[in-house]
Amino acid sequence: MTVHERNLANDDLKRYANLIGGKSLEAQGGAWIEAVCPSDGRPFALMPRSQKADIDDAVAAARAAFEGAWGRLTATERGRLLVKLGEAVAANAEELAALESRDTGKPLKQGRADMAATARYFEFYGTSADKIHGDTIPFLNGYTVAIVRDPHGVTGHIVPWNYPAQIFGRSVGASLACGNACVVKPAEDACLSLVRICELAREVGFPDGALNIVTGLGGEAGAALAEHRDIDFLSFTGSPQTGALIQAAAGRNSIGCTLELGGKSPQILFADADIAAAVPVVVNAIIQNGGQTCSAGSRVLIEEKAFDKFAAAIAAKFASVVAAPHEMDRELGAMINPRQRQRVEGFLHRAQNDGLATMAQGTVVAEAPASGFYVRPTMFGPVDPRNTLMNDEVFGPVLALTTFRDEEDAVALANGTPYGLVAGVWTGDARRSMRVARAMRCGQVYVNGYGAGGGVELPFGGVKKSGHGREKGFEALFEFCAAKTIVINHG
């Protein structure tokens, strides 16, 4: 990602535009940001470098839509538009997947899977829009009390670069279903698929201003959106450090927010686990999207008596992993940018300096351009639970294995980090699986599996430093509306 002023912009690169109030607009300041492909480090498009004035216009457009054409639609009508948008994403999935893969560096097959999930989010929330029911409360004689759920109004969505389309679908889809109007600020490192999806929303008939997208830098456009006084609710996915700033901004304006802030998720393998079933899932959980996944299974906890056998099986699979340019469609691609590559390499150097044993390494294909942002996937073990590698989020294809003595020890180790997003439990003992799952301090637990099918229907979010609030599933709808109590005295 590189910033250029207007008169320095590369004319041979395709220019994308903001979508504000139904209009395609450049940034008012005239500056541009280059979209850089992680696979080769080369720019391939330009996006607006928006500022506060652009955010102001987008928020005003959203407010007008909420109080106007969008706000007057029935829940059924909103739902039908969301379903149409899902159908449009599915119809244009190949174009969108190619764009997202080039923008993020992820293999094309992962881009296709992301678009299938994104289409499903709009379908799910479209068919849910008229099913957000209220309630009644028994009260005093002569009174009827109703609980209705109202949209917040204008919601702001700050979307990260690792799964732009999916995270857009799960937050914006739920918000629109509830009747809110949305302003989206995607990450500057990967946002072009979202611009195209917003264009599709206009094409299928969304009223002007119901869905607005403004590209730019986090410290400029992102900060302006988070701090805006006419935003009624915020949704953010990203780092705990930035999440703290988002929550502080929401607090200053006395509005709510959902925060999904990453994790250090454990996979717990008891000696009676089906290791043949576990191995491909455990490896995929750390290499998917190059390990740049909030819910990546970056820690593997193995019962002592089975460690050598299980670790050898995981190592054999891990060693076969190949990183390559996105169009080669291998197991993983490049890191998103040089800064992220340096961060991951820093963890690798630290692990080597700490004397951690390298149990397996994947490869980077010889054809990978030297200008790309590649990291060789690496697996360490056994790692002391107190080591940085077992406690800090790497956000790369780096796997750490350790041992545990018994069930109590496994639970303590699994819960022993500042994060609490996802956990996996592998065992043939049904009673133990339930005990351990209930003991996990996190938002999702998988038993004998991990990250099943994208989980569009499954509420997702964390505790501790992994954030608060829930996305995905029907539960997300309750984040994007507020309960109102109506008390009627009819004598």
C-alpha positions as CSV (number, residue, x, y, z in Angstrom):
1,M,0.0,0.0,0.0
2,T,1.4,3.3,-1.1
3,V,-0.1,6.8,-1.0
4,H,0.1,9.1,-4.0
5,E,-1.2,12.6,-4.5
6,R,-3.5,13.1,-7.5
7,N,-0.9,14.5,-9.9
8,L,1.4,11.5,-9.2
9,A,-1.2,8.8,-9.6
10,N,-0.4,6.0,-12.1
11,D,-2.7,6.5,-15.0
12,D,-2.3,2.9,-16.1
13,L,-3.8,1.5,-12.9
14,K,-7.6,1.0,-12.6
15,R,-9.2,3.5,-10.3
16,Y,-11.9,2.5,-7.8
17,A,-14.3,5.0,-6.2
18,N,-16.1,5.5,-3.0
19,L,-19.9,4.9,-3.0
20,I,-21.6,7.6,-1.1
21,G,-25.4,8.3,-1.4
22,G,-25.5,6.1,-4.5
23,K,-22.8,8.0,-6.3
24,S,-19.3,6.9,-7.2
25,L,-16.9,9.6,-5.9
26,E,-13.2,10.2,-5.7
27,A,-11.8,11.5,-2.4
28,Q,-12.4,15.2,-2.0
29,G,-8.7,15.8,-1.3
30,G,-7.7,14.2,-4.6
31,A,-5.2,11.7,-3.1
32,W,-5.0,8.0,-3.9
33,I,-3.7,4.8,-2.3
34,E,-2.1,2.0,-4.4
35,A,-3.5,-1.5,-4.0
36,V,-0.5,-3.8,-3.9
37,C,-0.7,-7.5,-4.7
38,P,1.1,-9.5,-1.9
39,S,2.1,-12.2,-4.3
40,D,4.5,-10.0,-6.2
41,G,4.6,-6.7,-4.4
42,R,3.3,-4.8,-7.4
43,P,0.5,-2.1,-7.4
44,F,-2.4,-3.0,-9.6
45,A,-5.2,-0.5,-8.8
46,L,-5.8,2.8,-7.1
47,M,-8.4,3.6,-4.4
48,P,-9.4,7.0,-2.9
49,R,-7.5,8.2,0.1
50,S,-10.5,9.6,1.9
51,Q,-10.6,12.1,4.8
52,K,-13.0,13.3,7.4
53,A,-15.0,15.3,4.8
54,D,-15.7,12.2,2.8
55,I,-16.8,10.3,6.0
56,D,-19.0,13.3,6.9
57,D,-20.8,13.0,3.5
58,A,-21.2,9.2,3.9
59,V,-22.7,9.5,7.3
60,A,-25.1,12.3,6.2
61,A,-26.1,10.1,3.2
62,A,-26.8,7.1,5.5
63,R,-28.8,9.3,7.9
64,A,-30.9,10.6,5.0
65,A,-31.5,7.0,3.8
66,F,-32.4,5.8,7.3
67,E,-34.9,8.6,7.8
68,G,-36.1,8.3,4.2
69,A,-36.4,5.6,1.5
70,W,-34.5,2.9,3.3
71,G,-36.2,3.5,6.7
72,R,-39.7,3.3,5.0
73,L,-39.1,-0.2,3.7
74,T,-40.8,-3.1,5.5
75,A,-38.6,-5.9,6.9
76,T,-39.8,-8.2,4.1
77,E,-38.7,-5.6,1.5
78,R,-35.3,-5.2,3.1
79,G,-34.9,-9.0,3.3
80,R,-35.7,-9.4,-0.4
81,L,-33.0,-6.8,-1.3
82,L,-30.4,-8.6,0.8
83,V,-31.3,-11.9,-0.9
84,K,-30.9,-10.3,-4.3
85,L,-27.5,-9.0,-3.2
86,G,-26.5,-12.5,-2.1
87,E,-27.6,-13.8,-5.6
88,A,-25.6,-11.1,-7.3
89,V,-22.5,-12.0,-5.3
90,A,-22.9,-15.6,-6.2
91,A,-23.4,-14.7,-9.9
92,N,-20.2,-12.6,-9.9
93,A,-18.3,-14.9,-7.6
94,E,-15.5,-15.7,-10.0
95,E,-14.8,-12.0,-10.6
96,L,-15.0,-11.2,-6.9
97,A,-12.8,-14.2,-5.9
98,A,-10.1,-13.2,-8.4
99,L,-10.1,-9.7,-7.1
100,E,-10.0,-10.7,-3.4
101,S,-7.2,-13.2,-4.0
102,R,-5.1,-10.7,-5.9
103,D,-5.8,-8.0,-3.2
104,T,-5.0,-10.3,-0.2
105,G,-2.6,-12.8,-1.7
106,K,-4.7,-15.8,-0.6
107,P,-5.0,-18.8,-2.9
108,L,-7.9,-18.5,-5.4
109,K,-9.7,-21.5,-3.9
110,Q,-9.9,-19.6,-0.6
111,G,-11.2,-16.5,-2.4
112,R,-13.9,-18.7,-4.0
113,A,-14.8,-20.1,-0.6
114,D,-15.0,-16.6,0.8
115,M,-17.4,-15.5,-1.9
116,A,-19.6,-18.5,-1.3
117,A,-19.8,-17.6,2.4
118,T,-20.4,-13.9,1.7
119,A,-23.4,-14.8,-0.6
120,R,-24.7,-17.1,2.2
121,Y,-24.5,-14.3,4.7
122,F,-26.7,-12.1,2.6
123,E,-29.1,-15.0,2.0
124,F,-29.2,-15.8,5.7
125,Y,-29.8,-12.3,6.9
126,G,-32.2,-11.5,4.1
127,T,-34.4,-14.4,5.1
128,S,-34.1,-13.4,8.8
129,A,-35.1,-9.7,8.4
130,D,-38.8,-10.3,9.0
131,K,-38.2,-12.8,11.8
132,I,-36.7,-10.4,14.4
133,H,-39.6,-10.7,16.8
134,G,-40.4,-8.8,19.9
135,D,-42.1,-10.1,23.1
136,T,-44.7,-9.4,25.7
137,I,-44.3,-9.3,29.5
138,P,-47.0,-10.2,32.0
139,F,-47.5,-7.1,34.2
140,L,-50.2,-5.4,36.3
141,N,-53.8,-5.9,35.6
142,G,-55.0,-3.3,33.0
143,Y,-51.6,-3.1,31.3
144,T,-50.1,-4.6,28.2
145,V,-46.3,-4.5,27.9
146,A,-44.6,-5.0,24.5
147,I,-40.9,-5.4,23.7
148,V,-40.0,-4.2,20.2
149,R,-36.6,-4.2,18.6
150,D,-35.7,-1.0,16.8
151,P,-32.6,-0.4,14.5
152,H,-29.9,1.8,16.0
153,G,-29.9,4.1,13.0
154,V,-26.6,4.6,11.3
155,T,-23.9,2.0,11.9
156,G,-20.2,2.2,11.2
157,H,-18.2,-0.8,10.1
158,I,-14.4,-0.9,10.1
159,V,-13.5,-4.1,8.2
160,P,-10.0,-5.8,8.3
161,W,-7.9,-7.0,5.4
162,N,-7.7,-10.7,6.1
163,Y,-11.3,-11.7,5.2
164,P,-12.8,-8.5,3.7
165,A,-15.8,-9.9,2.0
166,Q,-16.8,-12.4,4.7
167,I,-16.5,-9.9,7.6
168,F,-18.4,-7.3,5.5
169,G,-21.2,-9.8,4.9
170,R,-21.5,-10.9,8.5
171,S,-21.6,-7.4,10.0
172,V,-23.2,-5.3,7.2
173,G,-25.7,-8.1,6.4
174,A,-27.0,-8.2,10.0
175,S,-27.1,-4.5,10.3
176,L,-29.1,-3.9,7.1
177,A,-31.5,-6.7,8.0
178,C,-32.3,-4.8,11.2
179,G,-33.1,-1.7,9.2
180,N,-29.9,0.3,9.9
181,A,-28.1,2.3,7.2
182,C,-24.4,1.5,7.0
183,V,-21.1,3.3,6.4
184,V,-18.2,1.0,5.7
185,K,-14.4,1.8,6.0
186,P,-12.5,-1.2,4.7
187,A,-8.8,-1.8,5.4
188,E,-6.5,0.0,3.0
189,D,-4.5,-3.2,2.4
190,A,-7.4,-5.1,0.9
191,C,-10.8,-3.6,0.1
192,L,-11.5,-3.8,-3.6
193,S,-14.0,-6.7,-3.5
194,L,-16.1,-4.7,-1.0
195,V,-16.2,-1.7,-3.4
196,R,-17.5,-4.1,-6.1
197,I,-20.1,-5.7,-3.8
198,C,-21.4,-2.2,-2.9
199,E,-21.7,-1.5,-6.6
200,L,-23.8,-4.7,-6.9
201,A,-26.0,-3.5,-4.0
202,R,-26.8,-0.4,-6.0
203,E,-27.4,-2.5,-9.1
204,V,-30.0,-4.7,-7.4
205,G,-32.0,-1.8,-6.1
206,F,-30.8,-0.7,-2.6
207,P,-31.9,2.9,-2.0
208,D,-29.2,5.5,-2.2
209,G,-27.4,5.9,1.1
210,A,-28.5,2.7,2.6
211,L,-25.0,1.2,2.1
212,N,-21.9,3.5,1.7
213,I,-18.3,2.6,1.4
214,V,-15.4,5.0,2.0
215,T,-11.8,3.8,1.4
216,G,-8.7,5.3,3.1
217,L,-6.2,5.0,5.8
218,G,-7.1,3.8,9.3
219,G,-5.7,6.9,11.0
220,E,-7.6,9.2,8.8
221,A,-10.9,7.8,7.4
222,G,-11.1,5.1,10.0
223,A,-10.6,7.4,12.9
224,A,-13.1,9.9,11.5
225,L,-15.7,7.2,11.3
226,A,-15.1,5.8,14.8
227,E,-15.2,9.3,16.3
228,H,-18.2,10.6,14.3
229,R,-20.9,12.0,16.5
230,D,-23.8,11.0,14.2
231,I,-22.9,7.3,14.2
232,D,-25.2,5.2,16.5
233,F,-23.3,1.9,16.7
234,L,-19.8,0.6,15.7
235,S,-18.6,-2.7,14.5
236,F,-14.9,-3.4,14.4
237,T,-12.7,-6.4,13.7
238,G,-8.9,-6.1,14.2
239,S,-6.1,-5.8,16.7
240,P,-6.7,-5.4,20.5
241,Q,-4.7,-2.2,20.4
242,T,-6.9,-0.6,17.7
243,G,-10.0,-2.1,19.3
244,A,-9.2,-0.2,22.6
245,L,-9.2,3.0,20.6
246,I,-12.5,2.1,18.9
247,Q,-14.1,1.3,22.2
248,A,-12.8,4.6,23.7
249,A,-14.3,6.6,20.7
250,A,-17.6,4.8,21.1
251,G,-17.6,5.6,24.8
252,R,-17.0,9.3,24.2
253,N,-20.1,9.3,22.0
254,S,-22.1,7.0,24.4
255,I,-22.8,4.4,21.7
256,G,-22.4,0.6,21.7
257,C,-19.9,-1.4,19.7
258,T,-19.0,-5.0,18.8
259,L,-15.3,-5.9,18.9
260,E,-13.7,-9.0,17.5
261,L,-10.0,-8.7,18.4
262,G,-8.2,-11.9,17.6
263,G,-7.1,-14.9,19.5
264,K,-4.5,-17.5,20.5
265,S,-6.8,-20.5,20.0
266,P,-5.9,-23.9,21.4
267,Q,-6.4,-27.4,19.8
268,I,-6.5,-29.9,22.7
269,L,-5.6,-33.5,21.6
270,F,-6.2,-36.2,24.2
271,A,-4.5,-39.6,23.8
272,D,-7.8,-41.2,22.7
273,A,-8.3,-38.7,19.8
274,D,-8.8,-39.9,16.3
275,I,-5.4,-38.6,15.1
276,A,-6.1,-39.4,11.4
277,A,-9.2,-37.2,11.5
278,A,-7.5,-34.5,13.5
279,V,-4.2,-34.0,11.6
280,P,-5.6,-32.4,8.4
281,V,-7.9,-30.2,10.4
282,V,-5.2,-29.1,12.9
283,V,-2.8,-28.2,10.0
284,N,-5.5,-26.3,8.0
285,A,-6.5,-24.3,11.0
286,I,-3.1,-22.6,11.1
287,I,-2.3,-22.3,7.4
288,Q,-5.7,-21.1,6.2
289,N,-5.2,-17.6,4.8
290,G,-1.6,-17.8,5.7
291,G,-2.3,-18.0,9.4
292,Q,-3.7,-14.5,9.2
293,T,-6.9,-15.6,10.8
294,C,-8.3,-14.4,14.2
295,S,-9.5,-17.9,15.0
296,A,-6.3,-19.7,13.8
297,G,-5.6,-22.8,15.8
298,S,-2.1,-21.6,16.6
299,R,-1.5,-23.7,19.8
300,V,-1.7,-27.5,19.9
301,L,-1.9,-29.1,23.3
302,I,-1.2,-32.8,23.3
303,E,-1.5,-35.3,26.1
304,E,2.0,-36.3,27.2
305,K,1.7,-40.0,26.6
306,A,0.7,-39.4,23.0
307,F,2.9,-36.5,22.2
308,D,5.6,-38.2,20.1
309,K,3.1,-40.1,18.0
310,F,0.7,-37.2,17.4
311,A,3.5,-34.6,16.9
312,A,5.1,-36.8,14.2
313,A,1.8,-37.2,12.4
314,I,1.1,-33.4,12.4
315,A,4.7,-32.7,11.4
316,A,4.5,-35.0,8.4
317,K,1.4,-33.2,7.1
318,F,2.8,-29.7,8.0
319,A,6.0,-30.4,6.0
320,S,3.9,-30.8,2.9
321,V,2.5,-27.3,3.0
322,V,3.5,-25.1,0.1
323,A,3.3,-21.3,-0.1
324,A,2.9,-19.8,-3.6
325,P,1.4,-16.9,-5.6
326,H,-2.3,-16.7,-5.3
327,E,-2.9,-17.8,-8.9
328,M,-1.0,-21.0,-8.4
329,D,-3.7,-22.0,-5.9
330,R,-1.6,-23.9,-3.4
331,E,-2.1,-24.3,0.4
332,L,-1.3,-20.7,1.3
333,G,-0.1,-17.5,-0.2
334,A,1.9,-14.5,0.9
335,M,1.6,-12.3,3.9
336,I,-0.5,-9.2,3.3
337,N,2.3,-6.6,3.4
338,P,6.0,-6.3,4.2
339,R,5.2,-5.1,7.8
340,Q,3.3,-8.3,8.5
341,R,6.0,-10.4,7.0
342,Q,8.6,-8.7,9.2
343,R,6.3,-9.3,12.2
344,V,6.1,-13.0,11.6
345,E,9.8,-13.3,10.8
346,G,10.4,-11.6,14.1
347,F,8.6,-14.3,16.0
348,L,10.5,-17.0,14.0
349,H,13.9,-15.4,15.0
350,R,12.8,-15.1,18.6
351,A,11.8,-18.7,18.7
352,Q,15.2,-19.7,17.3
353,N,17.0,-17.5,19.8
354,D,15.0,-19.1,22.6
355,G,16.3,-22.5,21.4
356,L,12.9,-23.9,20.3
357,A,13.1,-27.1,18.3
358,T,11.8,-26.8,14.7
359,M,9.7,-29.9,14.2
360,A,8.6,-29.2,10.6
361,Q,8.8,-26.6,7.8
362,G,6.8,-26.2,4.7
363,T,8.2,-24.6,1.5
364,V,7.9,-21.6,-0.7
365,V,7.8,-22.4,-4.4
366,A,10.8,-21.5,-6.4
367,E,8.6,-19.6,-8.8
368,A,7.4,-17.2,-6.1
369,P,8.6,-13.6,-7.0
370,A,11.3,-12.3,-4.7
371,S,9.3,-9.1,-4.4
372,G,6.4,-11.0,-2.8
373,F,5.8,-11.1,0.9
374,Y,6.3,-14.8,1.7
375,V,7.1,-16.6,4.9
376,R,8.1,-20.3,5.2
377,P,5.5,-22.1,7.4
378,T,7.1,-23.4,10.5
379,M,6.1,-25.7,13.4
380,F,7.9,-25.7,16.8
381,G,7.7,-28.1,19.7
382,P,7.5,-28.9,22.5
383,V,7.3,-25.3,23.5
384,D,7.2,-24.1,27.1
385,P,3.7,-22.7,27.8
386,R,5.3,-19.5,29.2
387,N,7.1,-18.8,25.9
388,T,6.0,-15.8,23.8
389,L,5.1,-18.2,21.0
390,M,2.4,-19.8,23.2
391,N,0.9,-16.5,24.3
392,D,1.1,-13.8,21.6
393,E,-0.9,-13.8,18.4
394,V,1.6,-14.2,15.5
395,F,-0.9,-13.9,12.7
396,G,1.1,-16.1,10.4
397,P,1.7,-19.8,9.5
398,V,3.5,-20.6,12.7
399,L,2.4,-23.5,14.9
400,A,3.4,-24.2,18.5
401,L,3.0,-27.7,20.2
402,T,3.2,-28.4,23.9
403,T,2.2,-31.2,26.3
404,F,-0.3,-31.5,29.1
405,R,-0.5,-34.1,31.9
406,D,-4.3,-34.5,32.4
407,E,-7.6,-32.9,31.8
408,E,-7.2,-30.3,34.6
409,D,-3.8,-29.3,33.2
410,A,-5.2,-29.1,29.6
411,V,-8.0,-26.7,30.7
412,A,-5.5,-24.5,32.6
413,L,-3.2,-24.3,29.6
414,A,-6.0,-23.7,27.2
415,N,-7.4,-20.8,29.3
416,G,-3.9,-19.5,30.2
417,T,-3.6,-16.7,27.6
418,P,-5.2,-13.2,27.5
419,Y,-7.3,-14.3,24.6
420,G,-10.6,-16.3,24.4
421,L,-12.0,-16.7,20.9
422,V,-12.1,-20.4,19.8
423,A,-11.0,-23.8,21.1
424,G,-10.9,-27.3,19.6
425,V,-11.2,-30.4,21.7
426,W,-10.3,-33.8,20.3
427,T,-11.3,-36.9,22.3
428,G,-13.2,-40.2,22.0
429,D,-14.7,-39.7,25.5
430,A,-18.1,-37.9,25.1
431,R,-18.4,-37.0,28.8
432,R,-14.9,-35.5,28.8
433,S,-15.6,-33.5,25.7
434,M,-18.5,-31.8,27.3
435,R,-16.6,-31.1,30.6
436,V,-13.7,-29.6,28.7
437,A,-15.9,-27.6,26.3
438,R,-17.9,-26.1,29.2
439,A,-14.6,-25.2,31.0
440,M,-13.2,-23.3,28.0
441,R,-13.2,-19.5,28.4
442,C,-13.9,-18.5,24.8
443,G,-16.8,-17.8,22.4
444,Q,-16.7,-21.0,20.3
445,V,-15.7,-24.6,21.1
446,Y,-15.5,-27.3,18.5
447,V,-15.4,-31.0,19.5
448,N,-13.6,-33.3,17.1
449,G,-13.6,-30.6,14.5
450,Y,-12.7,-27.0,13.9
451,G,-14.3,-24.1,12.0
452,A,-17.0,-26.2,10.5
453,G,-18.2,-25.0,7.1
454,G,-17.6,-21.3,7.6
455,G,-20.2,-21.2,10.4
456,V,-22.5,-18.5,8.9
457,E,-25.2,-19.7,11.3
458,L,-23.0,-20.0,14.4
459,P,-22.6,-17.0,16.8
460,F,-19.0,-15.9,16.8
461,G,-17.0,-13.6,19.1
462,G,-14.7,-13.7,22.1
463,V,-14.1,-12.9,25.7
464,K,-11.1,-11.3,27.5
465,K,-8.8,-9.6,24.9
466,S,-10.7,-11.3,22.1
467,G,-13.4,-8.7,22.4
468,H,-17.1,-8.7,23.1
469,G,-20.4,-8.9,21.2
470,R,-21.4,-11.5,18.7
471,E,-21.4,-11.7,15.0
472,K,-22.7,-14.5,12.7
473,G,-26.0,-16.4,13.2
474,F,-29.2,-15.0,14.6
475,E,-27.4,-13.7,17.7
476,A,-25.8,-10.9,15.6
477,L,-29.1,-9.4,14.9
478,F,-29.6,-8.5,18.5
479,E,-26.3,-6.5,18.4
480,F,-27.7,-4.3,15.6
481,C,-31.0,-3.4,17.2
482,A,-32.2,-2.1,20.6
483,A,-35.0,-3.4,22.7
484,K,-37.7,-0.8,23.4
485,T,-40.3,-1.4,26.2
486,I,-43.8,-0.1,25.5
487,V,-46.2,0.0,28.5
488,I,-49.9,0.5,27.6
489,N,-52.4,1.4,30.4
490,H,-55.8,0.3,29.0
491,G,-57.6,0.0,32.3
